[in-house]
Amino acid sequence: MVLIYSLIAVVALGLIFGLVLMFLRNKKGAVDTLFAEARQQENSGRYEEALTGYENALAEINKVKFQKKLKEQIDTKIKLLRSLIDDRHYSKLPKLKS
């Protein structure tokens, strides 16, 4: 009788663990989709839109907290895009005459 209860408990824990993993995998898919869209925007030259996409992906990663390597990669991309956008902005400003 104890063996049957033990078996039921193990099966129940396995199902719960499986459902949690499935939920986390779906969250990871959303992050991957946002990251891919942002990369597409970046490759198309639309840097402001890419920056927004990377920031959205980073917000999703902060909810999941399991993808440290991807988070570091997105942080690097955000820093690079911000400096690129700033450089483009400052290069359009008129030069000061000395």
Contacts in CASP RR format, 6 or more apart in sequence:
PFRMAT RR
TARGET T0000
AUTHOR 0000-0000-0000
METHOD contacts of the structure
MODEL  1
MVLIYSLIAVVALGLIFGLVLMFLRNKKGAVDTLFAEARQQENSGRYEEA
LTGYENALAEINKVKFQKKLKEQIDTKIKLLRSLIDDRHYSKLPKLKS
24 64 0 8 1.000
24 66 0 8 1.000
27 60 0 8 1.000
27 63 0 8 1.000
27 64 0 8 1.000
28 64 0 8 1.000
28 66 0 8 1.000
28 67 0 8 1.000
30 60 0 8 1.000
31 57 0 8 1.000
31 60 0 8 1.000
31 61 0 8 1.000
31 64 0 8 1.000
31 67 0 8 1.000
31 70 0 8 1.000
34 53 0 8 1.000
34 56 0 8 1.000
34 57 0 8 1.000
34 60 0 8 1.000
35 54 0 8 1.000
35 57 0 8 1.000
35 70 0 8 1.000
35 74 0 8 1.000
37 53 0 8 1.000
38 49 0 8 1.000
38 50 0 8 1.000
38 51 0 8 1.000
38 52 0 8 1.000
38 53 0 8 1.000
38 54 0 8 1.000
38 56 0 8 1.000
38 57 0 8 1.000
38 77 0 8 1.000
39 50 0 8 1.000
41 47 0 8 1.000
41 49 0 8 1.000
41 50 0 8 1.000
41 53 0 8 1.000
42 50 0 8 1.000
42 77 0 8 1.000
42 81 0 8 1.000
47 81 0 8 1.000
47 84 0 8 1.000
47 85 0 8 1.000
47 88 0 8 1.000
48 85 0 8 1.000
50 77 0 8 1.000
50 81 0 8 1.000
51 78 0 8 1.000
51 81 0 8 1.000
51 82 0 8 1.000
51 85 0 8 1.000
54 74 0 8 1.000
54 77 0 8 1.000
54 78 0 8 1.000
54 81 0 8 1.000
55 78 0 8 1.000
57 74 0 8 1.000
58 71 0 8 1.000
58 74 0 8 1.000
58 75 0 8 1.000
58 78 0 8 1.000
61 67 0 8 1.000
61 70 0 8 1.000
61 71 0 8 1.000
61 74 0 8 1.000
62 71 0 8 1.000
END
